[in-house]
Amino acid sequence: METSKRRSQRDYTLTFKLSVVDQVEKGELSYKEAQERYGIQGKTTVLTWLRKHGRQDWSPGTYIGSPRMGSMPDKKRPLTPEQRIKELEQQLALSNQKAQFFEAVVDVLKNDYGLSVGKKAYRQVLAQKRIQNLSISRACQFMGISRQAYYKRNRADATRLVLDQKVADFVQQKRQRQPRLGTRKLHHLLHCQPQLELQVGRDRLFSILRERRLLVARKRAYHKTTDSHHRFRRHPNLLKPGPDQVVPTGPEQVWVADITYLPTREGVAYLSLVTDAFSRKIVGYHVHESLHTESVVQALRRAVSQRQTTQPLIHHSDRGSQYCSGMYQELHAKHGIRCSMTDGYDCYQNALAERVNGILKTELLLERPHDLTQAKKMVSESISIYNSERPHQSLKYKTPDAMHRALG
């Protein structure tokens, strides 16, 4: 109510004065807001009315403010019942708005993202007693479930935790011999032993291992052991995709060979491997200190000595000087073995041999041997585990030994 005429105290009725005082003391307006809203002239007019007609202490020196503006009332000046009711109503409205907001968030997560946040979290809230004096009955009422359903779910969770721990113990037992055995192979081993009653799904097994930080992290390392710059003859790739590609249908038809780097604490060692391309069995190996052909050829001699058939055999390798050398080729000719080699420097054309190297070094040979003698012992143990215990996904989770015997 704006006016240009100057007013005095007599121009305001007592009813108007008491109404303004009541609104200020209830916290609906501050005395300055009342002055602006009703066009009351004089900076201290409303304050004078408060001191004269108010039920609170408005004497000079006391705090003058509005609870509605977020200030704390003075201990010497307690709130009136009307102010307290107003304050509680505001707090209730704020709490209701907050509850509605979080309910809307939960609904969006449930309907748009498929996440059942409430049911997954409310049991944890109750277990941790985050809300004082909140009974289980009241919490179940909030969640729209019965107390029976709550306790039934708790029992199921307890049973599941026991089973999860048994599965984790089984995994740790298996990894004592195969420290980096993968989750899919562990899942197969669990189902191969029904007497243990540890059958869980693949995804759940991943979750169990992830929660306990038992998933195997990938490791990548590369050391060049192939020297393709030499004067020896390079043989064609008989396994290359095409009309003349050779595809093994049984063991001892195609062998793949490679050399891998094996560090020791005293220096460097090398591991030469010969693997059956069909059964994935390591049929020959040799640990040596140098890349000389005399050392590399020992793996092939070992494989040939254990050969059980006389059917045609192909030996596939990279173009390393050891495999192209006269000594190695003479051994091929002596035993009627055809030679096949990769084209250029494409390691993927000898992927199976590279894969076997990786399995041994990233899953079994995890500790660095002290010297060559210790390296030979560790390699022998690792190859025994690889051939007889480690299931292969490509072999429908059979071991190389089992595959070799079944079709040999």
N, C-alpha and C positions, 0 to 999 in steps of 0.2 A: 504494500500500500504506500505508493510514493506520493509525497506532497511537498510543496514549496513553502507552506505556512509553518512557521516555527511553533512547536507545541510545548506545553508545560505538563507537569505531572497531573494537573487537574483535568487535562483533556482525555485521559485514559480512565476508563471505568475500573472499579475494583475487580469486577468479574474478569475483565480482560487481563488485568495484572495477574490475578491468581491463575488464570489459564496459561499465561506465558510461564509463570514460575513453575507450574505443575509439569509442563512439557520439558522444561530445562532439567528439573530434578529427576524426571523419569529417564532422561538420557535421549529423548527424541530430538532435541536440538541443543546446541551450545548457546550460551547467552549471546554470543556474537551473531550466530545464525538467526536467532529469534529477532534480534535487533534489525538485521537486514531483511528478513522475510516480512515483518510487519511494519517496516518503515519507522521504527522507534528512534526518535532523535535523541542525541546525547550519548556519549560513549559509555557512561556509567549508569544510564537510566535503568536498564534491566538488572544490573548488578545491585542497584539500590533496592529494587523490588524484591530481589532474592534475599537480601539481608533483612528486609522488613517482614516479608510474608513467607519466606521459605522455611522448610522444616529441617534443613541441613545448616551446617555452620559455614556461612559465607563471609565471615569477618575478615578484615584485612590480614594478609599473611598466610592464609590458607590457600590450598591449590584450587584454581578455578579452571575447570576443563570438563570435557564430556566423556563419560565412559564409552560412548559410541565411537569416539575417535581413537580408541585403542589404548587409552591411558588407564593406569591402575588407580583405583580409588584409595584415598588416604585411610590409613588404619584408624585415625582419629575421627574419620567421617564415614561411617559404614553406610552401605547402600540401603536405600529405602526398599520396602517389599516390592513396590512397582518397578524400581530400577533392577532389582535382582531378577524379577520375573522376565523383564525385557531382555536382560543379559542371557538368561537361560534359554529363552526363545530363540535368540540369535545363534547361540551355540548349537541348539538342536537343529535349526535350519541348516547350519553349516555342516553338521555331521550327516544329516540326511542327504545333502547335496554330494558330499564326499562318498558316501556309500553308493549312491546312484551312479556316480562316475565310475567307480571300480567295478560295479556290476556290469556296466556297459562295456568296459574294457574286457572283462571275462567273457561276455557274450560274443564280442568280436573275435576273440581268440578261439572260442569254441566253434562258432558258425563259419568264420572265414578261413581259419587256419587249422581247424581240426584238433585243437589242443584242449584237453580237459584239465585245465589248470586247477580249478577248485578242488576236485576230487583227489588230485595227486598231492595237494599241498595241505589240506585241512588236517590230515592225520599228523603231519609233521608239526603243525602249529599247536595241536593239542598235546602232543608228546613233549614238546619243549616248553609248554606252559607259558606261552608268550602273552596270553591275556589272563590276567588275574580274575579269579572268581567266575570264570566261564566254565559251566558244567558241560559234560559230554552231551547230555540231553538237549541243552540249549543249542550247542554247536551243531548237532545233528538236525535240529529243527531249522536252523539257518540254512543248512546245506540241502534240506529236503530229503533226508534219508532217515531210516529208523536206527535205533541203537543196536538192534540185532545185526543189521547190515554193517554197521561200524565195527563191531566186535568180530564178525565173521571175516571181514577184510583184514583185520589185524592178525587173526590166526593164520590166514592164508599168506600174509606177508612174512610172518615168523617162519612158517614152513619153507617158504621160498628162500629166505636168507640162509637157512640151514643147508638146503640143496645147493645154493650158489657157492657156499663155502666148500662143500664136498667137491664140487666141480673144480674150483680153484685149486684145491689140494691135489686133485688128479692131474691137472695141468702142470703144476710144479713138479710132481713126481716124474711125469714124462719128460719134462725139460731138464731133468738132471742129466740125462744122456743125450738129449737133443735140445740144446738151450734155445734154439731159434725155430722150433717147430711151429708151423703156422696154424692159424685158427681153424681153417677148413679141414686140415688133416687131423687136428685134435677132435673136431666134431665127428669125423668118421671113426676115430678110435673109440670115442664114447659110445657110439652106437654098435660097435663091434663087441662090446662087453655088457650085454643087457643085465647080467647078474648084479652089476653094480648099481642099477636103478638110477643112473645119472643122465637119462635121455633128456636133452634140452634142444631147442631149435637153434639153427645156425645164428640167427640174428641175436637171440638171447645170449648165446655163448660170446658173441662179440661184445655185448653190453657188459657181461660179467667180467671179461678180461679188461675192458676199457675202464670200468670202475676201479679195478685193482691195479691198473697200469701194467698189465701183463701182455698188452699187444706188442708185436714185434715190429720195430721200426726198420725201415729199409736202409741198407748200407750200400754205398757205391764207391768203388775204387778201381783204378785202371793203371796197369803197368805193362808196358809194351815188351813182349817176349818174342815177337815174330820179326825175322829179318828176311824180307822178300827180295832184296837186292843181291842177287847172286847169279852165277853162271849156269846153274843146273836147269834141267828141263822142268817145265811146269805142265802138269797133266790137266786135262779138261775136267769140268765139274759134271759128274754123272748124276748128281742128286738135284740139279737145277731144274725147276719146273719147265716142262716142255713135253713133246711127244716121246722123247727117249728117256724120260726121268725114271730112275730106279727107286721104287718104293718098297721097303722091306715088309714082308708079310710074316716073318718069324725071326727068332734069334739066330745069330751067327750068319746073317746075310749082309749086313752093313755095320762096320765099326767106324766110329768117329774119334779123332785124336786131337789133343791140344796140350799145350804147355802153359802152366800158370806160375805166377810169382808167389813165393812162400817166405816171408821174412822171418828171421830168427834173431835172437839177441846178440849172437856173435857175428852175424852177417846176413847173407842172402842164400836161400835155397830155392830150388825149383821142383815142381811136381809135374811129371808127365803122366797123362791118363789116356787110356783106350776104353771107350764105352760102347756097348752094344746099342745101336740106334733103335732097335725094336723094344727090347726089355728094359732099357736104361741102366742095365747092370754094368758096373765098372769091372771089366774083365782083365785089365792089366794096368799097373801103375809102377812108378819108380820115383824116388826122391833123390835128388842129386844136387851138387854144389855148382855146376856149370851148365852152360847150354851146348856143350859138345855133343856131337851126334852119338858118340859111344855111350853116353848116359841116357839120351832120349830113347834110343833103340831098345833099351832094356824093358821098357813098358810093353812094347810090341812083342818081344820074345816071351815075356810072361803070359801075355794074352794067348799067343799061339800055342804055348805049352799046355794050356788048359782047355783048348778047343775040343769040342765033343763031336763035331760033324765034319764032313769033307765036302759040303756043298759049296758052290761058288761064293766068294766073299769079296766085298769091296771095302777098301780102307779110305776114308775121307778125312781130309785135314786142310789146314791153311797152306799157304805157299812158303812156309818157313824153310830156311836152308837145310835144317835137319831132316825134314820129310822129303825134300827133293834130292838129298845127297845119295851118292852111289851106295853107301853101306845100307841105307834104309831101303832103297829100291831093290837091292840084291836080296834082302830078306823077303820082300814082296814076291819076287820071282821064284824064290826057293819054295814058298808055300802056296803058289798059285793065287796070289791076291792081286786084284785089280786096284789101281790107284786112281783116286779122285781128289781134286783140289778146288778150292774156292777161286772165283774170278777176282783178280785184283786184290783190293784191301777190304772187301765187304765182309765184316765179321758175322753178319746175319746169315751168311751162307754156311756157317759152321756154328749155328746158334745152339744146337743141342750140346755140343762139347763145351761151349761157353757157359751154358746154363748149369751143367754139372760142376764146372769149376766154381761157379757162384754159390751153389748149394753147399759144397764142402767148406768154403771159406767163410760164408756168412751165417751158416747154421751150426756147423760142427767144429771147425778149427778156429775157435774164438780167442784162444790164448796163444800168445807168441811163444814158440818153443825156444829153449835155451840154446840148443845146438842141433847139428844134423842128426845125431843119434836120437834125440828126443823128438825131433820132427818126424822121423821115420815111424816111431812108435805111435805118435798121435795120428798120423795119416792112416796107419794100419787100422787103428781103432775106429776112426771116423768112417773109413770105407766099409768096414764091417757093419756099422750101424746103418749107413746109407743103403747098402745092398739088402740087408735082412730085416730092418725095422722101420725104415722111413717109407710111409705110403706115398704114392705119386698120384696126383690128381689126373694126369694124362693117362694113367694105367687103371683108371676107375678105382683108385685108392688101394691098389695092390702094391706089394714091394717088388723091386727089381728081381730078387731071387725067385719069388713066387711066379712072376711072369716068365722068367727064363726057364724054370722047370716045367711049367704048364705046357709050353709050346715047343720045348726044346727037343 
